[in-house]
Amino acid sequence: MNNILEELFNNYTDLTEQKESISQLTLEIENNKKWLKRNLNKRQKKLLLRIEDGKDLSSEIISKESFISGFKLGLKIGYEVNKEQKL
C-alpha cells in the first residue's frame, strides 16, 4: 500500500511542478500561432489547421491514457485497502 501511495504522490508532485512551465509554453505557442496566421495564405492556413487538429488529437489520446492510468492506480489502492482490512 505504501508503494502505491508513494507512486501517486510522486505523479502528483511531478504534475504540479510542470504546471507553470506548461502555462508559459501554451501562451508562447498561442502568440506564435497568431503571428504565423497573419503571414500565411489561405492554403497555408488550412495546413496549419490540420497540424493543430493533429496536435489536439494527440493531446486527447494522452489525456485518455492518463485517465486510464489514474483509474488503474485507484483500483490498486482499493484492492490494497480491502486486502489490509481482511487481515
C-alpha positions as CSV (number, residue, x, y, z in Angstrom):
1,M,0.0,0.0,0.0
2,N,2.8,2.4,0.8
3,N,4.4,1.9,-2.6
4,I,1.1,2.8,-4.3
5,L,0.6,5.9,-2.2
6,E,4.2,6.9,-2.9
7,E,3.7,6.4,-6.6
8,L,0.5,8.5,-6.5
9,F,2.3,11.3,-4.6
10,N,5.3,11.3,-7.0
11,N,2.9,11.6,-10.0
12,Y,1.0,14.5,-8.4
13,T,4.1,16.4,-7.4
14,D,5.6,16.0,-10.9
15,L,2.4,17.4,-12.4
16,T,2.2,20.5,-10.1
17,E,5.9,21.3,-10.8
18,Q,5.3,21.2,-14.5
19,K,2.0,23.3,-14.4
20,E,3.7,26.7,-14.6
21,S,6.0,25.6,-17.4
22,I,3.1,24.3,-19.3
23,S,1.2,27.6,-18.9
24,Q,4.2,29.6,-20.2
25,L,4.6,27.2,-23.2
26,T,0.9,27.4,-24.0
27,L,1.0,31.2,-24.0
28,E,4.1,31.2,-26.2
29,I,2.5,28.8,-28.7
30,E,-0.7,30.9,-28.9
31,N,1.3,34.1,-29.6
32,N,3.4,32.4,-32.2
33,K,0.4,30.9,-33.8
34,K,-1.3,34.3,-34.1
35,W,1.8,35.8,-35.7
36,L,2.1,32.9,-38.1
37,K,-1.6,33.1,-39.2
38,R,-1.2,36.8,-40.1
39,N,1.6,35.8,-42.5
40,L,0.1,32.8,-44.2
41,N,-2.0,32.5,-47.4
42,K,-5.3,30.5,-47.5
43,R,-3.7,27.2,-48.4
44,Q,-1.1,27.5,-45.7
45,K,-3.7,28.4,-43.1
46,K,-5.6,25.2,-43.9
47,L,-2.4,23.2,-43.4
48,L,-1.8,24.9,-40.1
49,L,-5.4,24.0,-39.0
50,R,-4.7,20.3,-39.9
51,I,-1.5,20.4,-37.8
52,E,-3.4,21.9,-34.9
53,D,-6.1,19.2,-35.3
54,G,-3.4,16.5,-35.1
55,K,-1.9,18.1,-32.0
56,D,-5.3,18.3,-30.4
57,L,-6.0,14.6,-31.2
58,S,-2.6,13.6,-29.7
59,S,-3.4,15.6,-26.6
60,E,-6.8,13.9,-26.3
61,I,-5.1,10.4,-26.6
62,I,-2.6,11.4,-23.9
63,S,-5.5,12.6,-21.6
64,K,-7.3,9.3,-22.1
65,E,-4.2,7.3,-21.3
66,S,-3.6,9.4,-18.2
67,F,-7.2,8.9,-17.0
68,I,-6.8,5.1,-17.5
69,S,-3.5,5.1,-15.6
70,G,-5.2,7.0,-12.7
71,F,-8.1,4.7,-12.7
72,K,-5.9,1.6,-12.5
73,L,-4.0,3.2,-9.7
74,G,-7.3,3.9,-7.9
75,L,-8.2,0.2,-8.3
76,K,-4.9,-0.9,-6.9
77,I,-5.4,1.3,-3.9
78,G,-8.9,-0.1,-3.4
79,Y,-7.6,-3.6,-3.7
80,E,-4.8,-3.0,-1.2
81,V,-7.1,-1.3,1.3
82,N,-9.6,-4.2,1.1
83,K,-6.7,-6.7,1.4
84,E,-5.4,-4.9,4.6
85,Q,-8.9,-4.8,6.1
86,K,-9.4,-8.5,5.7
87,L,-6.2,-9.2,7.7
